[in-house]
Amino acid sequence: MTKTRRGPYPHADAGAAVRGVFHRLRSRSIENLNEPFKGIFACHGQVPTRGLRATRRFALGAVFVYQLAVLHRYQSGSALRQGLKPFLCAA
């Protein structure tokens, strides 16, 4: 396995093309989650916590609630992301 090497861009080692593919896939998938997640939990600015431990707890809790909501909607046959924020506010 070839590791990432430092140096001028573009890298020409054997793994450069593979890393590029994975980077594009990750960028596309994370953006599909990032914006709706921030909108649901009102995290566009500062989080409503103080301290590293409380912020980590807030983020972990938000991810857990999001996953539970998506799982519930999947099992009930509802649209997974459509109307997710009102669903969470009503619960």
Phi, psi and omega per residue, in radians:
M1 nan 2.368 -3.125
T2 -1.633 2.289 3.104
K3 -1.587 2.797 3.082
T4 -1.114 2.374 3.140
R5 -1.982 2.535 3.071
R6 -1.402 2.689 3.106
G7 2.547 -3.084 -3.087
P8 -1.202 2.612 3.087
Y9 -1.566 2.654 -0.051
P10 -1.413 2.528 3.091
H11 -1.224 2.498 -3.081
A12 -2.070 0.227 -3.129
D13 -1.298 3.012 -3.021
A14 -1.101 -0.519 -3.077
G15 -1.624 0.032 -3.064
A16 -1.097 -0.736 -3.129
A17 -1.156 -0.719 -3.137
V18 -1.148 -0.770 3.109
R19 -1.079 -0.634 3.108
G20 -1.110 -0.716 3.115
V21 -1.106 -0.825 -3.136
F22 -1.134 -0.631 3.107
H23 -1.112 -0.764 3.122
R24 -1.129 -0.734 3.119
L25 -1.099 -0.768 -3.125
R26 -1.148 -0.731 3.139
S27 -1.078 -0.715 -3.133
R28 -1.200 -0.753 -3.078
S29 -1.276 -0.657 -3.108
I30 -1.238 -0.582 3.122
E31 -1.226 -0.485 3.090
N32 -1.219 -0.377 3.115
L33 -1.745 -0.650 -2.956
N34 -1.042 -0.931 -3.057
E35 -1.181 -0.850 3.095
P36 -1.066 -0.643 3.134
F37 -1.110 -0.795 3.113
K38 -1.127 -0.651 3.123
G39 -1.176 -0.702 -3.122
I40 -1.170 -0.773 -3.040
F41 -1.758 0.224 3.079
A42 0.902 0.929 -3.094
C43 -1.969 0.520 3.132
H44 -1.265 -0.504 3.120
G45 -1.942 -2.343 3.121
Q46 -1.342 2.559 3.069
V47 -1.339 2.685 -3.052
P48 -1.430 0.634 -3.132
T49 -2.249 2.869 3.060
R50 -2.167 2.339 3.109
G51 1.670 2.673 -3.085
L52 -1.165 -0.780 -3.102
R53 -1.099 -0.779 3.142
A54 -1.155 -0.647 3.115
T55 -1.176 -0.725 3.086
R56 -1.097 -0.729 3.127
R57 -1.110 -0.721 3.104
F58 -1.072 -0.832 -3.120
A59 -1.122 -0.760 3.129
L60 -1.120 -0.732 3.107
G61 -1.111 -0.704 3.131
A62 -1.131 -0.748 3.111
V63 -1.112 -0.723 3.138
F64 -1.103 -0.816 3.133
V65 -1.107 -0.715 3.118
Y66 -1.067 -0.788 -3.132
Q67 -1.146 -0.700 3.095
L68 -1.107 -0.719 3.134
A69 -1.133 -0.776 3.126
V70 -1.136 -0.708 3.094
L71 -1.078 -0.778 3.130
H72 -1.075 -0.783 -3.129
R73 -1.174 -0.607 3.082
Y74 -1.121 -0.812 -3.109
Q75 -1.192 -0.502 3.129
S76 -1.538 -0.087 3.093
G77 1.445 0.209 3.118
S78 -1.411 2.912 3.038
A79 -1.127 2.365 -2.994
L80 -1.184 -0.780 -3.052
R81 -1.936 -0.326 -3.093
Q82 -1.248 2.126 3.140
G83 1.301 0.412 -3.093
L84 -1.242 -0.673 -3.133
K85 -1.139 -0.839 3.060
P86 -1.081 -0.588 3.088
F87 -1.077 -0.781 3.139
L88 -1.235 -0.607 3.119
C89 -1.216 -0.544 -3.140
A90 -1.369 -0.390 -3.063
A91 -1.374 nan nan
